[in-house]
Amino acid sequence: MTELLTLDKVTVRFGGVTALDAVSLTVHEGQICALIGPNGAGKTTAFNAISRLVKPASGRITFGGGNLLSTHPADLAGLGIARTFQNLALWPGMSVLENVMVGRHARGRVGFAASVLGWPAAREDRALRARAYAMLDYFEITDVAHRECTGLPYGTLKRVELARALISDPRLLLLDEPAGGLTHGDVRELGELLLRLREERGITLLLVEHHMQFVMSISDYVFALDFGRNLVAGTPAELRDSPELVEAYLGTPV
Ligand SMILES: Nc1ncnc2c1ncn2[C@@H]1O[C@H](COP(=O)(O)OP(=O)(O)OP(=O)(O)O)[C@@H](O)[C@H]1O
């Protein structure tokens, strides 16, 4: 298996707080991996370091063999990394279609404003719209293409966010708590959707998630953090009875 993303002894500090303390992990191409751990374990900080939103004090992050830490955050989409956020980061006043089109903007040449306002109907703009519609179709949300995001059901908004992340054709998709706030049925559908994405599009997924049943049902490999450090790592089967994990979650069965 080819290594796609590697964190090698990554340390991130916020003033006196060491949010990540020499954390290492490797995600291979085509895998679905999860980052788990109790609140404050450092999961989001790890995501933010990979997304270049926070700067590690030390350590290396490589993606596809290249040094990710020398990449500008704005160039991540071009490199093949997309992410979703813990709290949906959609533009409430814009339509679903426009929100999805934003995701491709980083890779296109036509200005986004020109594009959504329908200025010179460049070929690229038409292609972008067609692509956005295709993403909506994939996620079965074409019926709300022209609705504003405000007021749409949470499960639908999560799909919009996924469509927006995927329109840039990423090799790696980072999902921050994709199952958070979803109903039981929505979580099951999301699991099927992510497995299908990997199967049909060969996308590698790394997710931060608290929903243990969900994590264990879709992940190939799981990394657990605690207090900013690597705690345990393994397949769901290997971790199911991990005493370290049970203890980290204060006795909550996983
Ligand atoms: N911007 C920041 N400034 C100061 N401290 C921060 C900042 N971001 C995170 N921290 C601290 O770093 C540690 C790790 O936080 P992080 O949000 O990465 O954990 P997490 O595992 O994602 O938690 P949760 O599951 O609650 O989202 C915590 O102690 C947190 O308070």
The ligand as an SDF file (V2000), in Angstrom:
LIG
                    3D

 31 33  0  0  0  0  0  0  0  0999 V2000
   -6.7780   28.0250   19.3010 N   0  0  0  0  0  0  0  0  0  0  0  0
   -6.4860   27.4710   20.4720 C   0  0  0  0  0  0  0  0  0  0  0  0
   -5.9490   28.1890   21.4750 N   0  0  0  0  0  0  0  0  0  0  0  0
   -5.6360   27.6300   22.6570 C   0  0  0  0  0  0  0  0  0  0  0  0
   -5.8190   26.3310   22.9510 N   0  0  0  0  0  0  0  0  0  0  0  0
   -6.3690   25.5630   22.0000 C   0  0  0  0  0  0  0  0  0  0  0  0
   -6.7260   26.0770   20.7030 C   0  0  0  0  0  0  0  0  0  0  0  0
   -7.2400   25.0600   19.9650 N   0  0  0  0  0  0  0  0  0  0  0  0
   -7.2060   23.9750   20.7370 C   0  0  0  0  0  0  0  0  0  0  0  0
   -6.6830   24.2660   21.9580 N   0  0  0  0  0  0  0  0  0  0  0  0
   -6.4480   23.3260   23.0460 C   0  0  0  0  0  0  0  0  0  0  0  0
   -5.7330   22.2470   22.5060 O   0  0  0  0  0  0  0  0  0  0  0  0
   -6.1900   21.0100   23.0450 C   0  0  0  0  0  0  0  0  0  0  0  0
   -6.6670   20.0950   21.9290 C   0  0  0  0  0  0  0  0  0  0  0  0
   -7.8630   20.6280   21.3660 O   0  0  0  0  0  0  0  0  0  0  0  0
   -8.6040   19.9980   20.1080 P   0  0  0  0  0  0  0  0  0  0  0  0
   -9.7450   20.9080   19.7730 O   0  0  0  0  0  0  0  0  0  0  0  0
   -7.6110   19.7050   19.0620 O   0  0  0  0  0  0  0  0  0  0  0  0
   -9.1390   18.6350   20.7110 O   0  0  0  0  0  0  0  0  0  0  0  0
  -10.2220   17.6350   20.0910 P   0  0  0  0  0  0  0  0  0  0  0  0
   -9.6990   16.2690   20.3270 O   0  0  0  0  0  0  0  0  0  0  0  0
  -10.5380   18.0200   18.7130 O   0  0  0  0  0  0  0  0  0  0  0  0
  -11.4710   17.9100   21.0410 O   0  0  0  0  0  0  0  0  0  0  0  0
  -13.0680   17.7740   20.7250 P   0  0  0  0  0  0  0  0  0  0  0  0
  -13.3440   16.3230   20.5810 O   0  0  0  0  0  0  0  0  0  0  0  0
  -13.6970   18.3600   21.9560 O   0  0  0  0  0  0  0  0  0  0  0  0
  -13.3360   18.5730   19.4710 O   0  0  0  0  0  0  0  0  0  0  0  0
   -7.2570   21.3560   24.0740 C   0  0  0  0  0  0  0  0  0  0  0  0
   -6.6560   21.4590   25.3320 O   0  0  0  0  0  0  0  0  0  0  0  0
   -7.7410   22.7160   23.5900 C   0  0  0  0  0  0  0  0  0  0  0  0
   -8.2480   23.4710   24.6630 O   0  0  0  0  0  0  0  0  0  0  0  0
  1  2  1  0
  2  3  1  0
  2  7  2  0
  3  4  2  0
  4  5  1  0
  5  6  2  0
  6  7  1  0
  6 10  1  0
  7  8  1  0
  8  9  2  0
  9 10  1  0
 10 11  1  0
 11 12  1  0
 11 30  1  0
 12 13  1  0
 13 14  1  0
 13 28  1  0
 14 15  1  0
 15 16  1  0
 16 17  2  0
 16 18  1  0
 16 19  1  0
 19 20  1  0
 20 21  2  0
 20 22  1  0
 20 23  1  0
 23 24  1  0
 24 25  2  0
 24 26  1  0
 24 27  1  0
 28 29  1  0
 28 30  1  0
 30 31  1  0
M  END
$$$$
